[in-house]
């Protein structure tokens, strides 16, 4: 029942965001020049990856009774955060290895669902940033699905600029706030 209430709340939030009247595709007031071709992000439709990369230091989170410990996954950061360029929702090439490791971990540990939260820096309107955060979460989810993670194990949400990782109006702070954050959640009662 708790999982159903949580899913209903997430669905209601997504519908509210989608229906926000001021959600336009107009860029925020502050814009940056277009990067040279060598620095532009890759296309939004990633190609499926044939083999898994070295997943790094993560491990199966086992409590000893064979049950996955969701708190441990979240507390130890076993699912890595990915970062985005200014006013973009495409997955950076430099962030793909993180998503490949996350996908492998999620596929190998099937006792939880994942919530992907899209975040933005403070520039732009609140409505614009909510929509951009949703695009970031959606692009992240689509990339995981292309790597073999079942779509029904992923929920997305946007927090826009509302939950900054770092306070401040500097490029350093803004870079930390343009992100998609993973949280393991209970579920899989399908």
Secondary structure, 3 states (H helix, E strand, C coil): CHHHHHHHHHHHHHHHHHCCCCCCCCCCCCCCCCCCHHHCCCCCCCCCCCCCCCCCCCCCCECCCCCECHHHHHHCCCCCCEECCCCCCCCCHHHHHHHHHHHHHHHHCCCCEEEEEEECCCCCCHHHHHHHHHHHHHHHHHHHHHCCCCHHHEEEEEEECCCCCCCCCCHHHHHHHCEEEEEEECCCCC
